[in-house]
Amino acid sequence: MNSRRILHVTGSIELLTLIGMLANLATVHLPAISHILGPLHGLVYTATVVAAILVMNGMHRVWLLALVPGVGGLLAAQAVPQAVD
């Protein structure tokens, strides 16, 4: 699996967990969903940032974009040049 694909997958999961948490907050606000999605989102966010740091190869822009909550992994995936893949 190439570096762009890893960042895209982790970024997508990060965004989906954030959407799930916000949807739960806006609708029924079940604590069980918050207890599951909250730590999962934090774990995936951290994994996205760590993956971006490992992939960066001297490109600080990649991991700085990964720090953006929610969409950072997807932004970082787009910032990785084709030659790094």
Helices and strands as residue ranges (DSSP letters): H 3-26, H 31-55, H 60-66, H 72-79, G 82-84
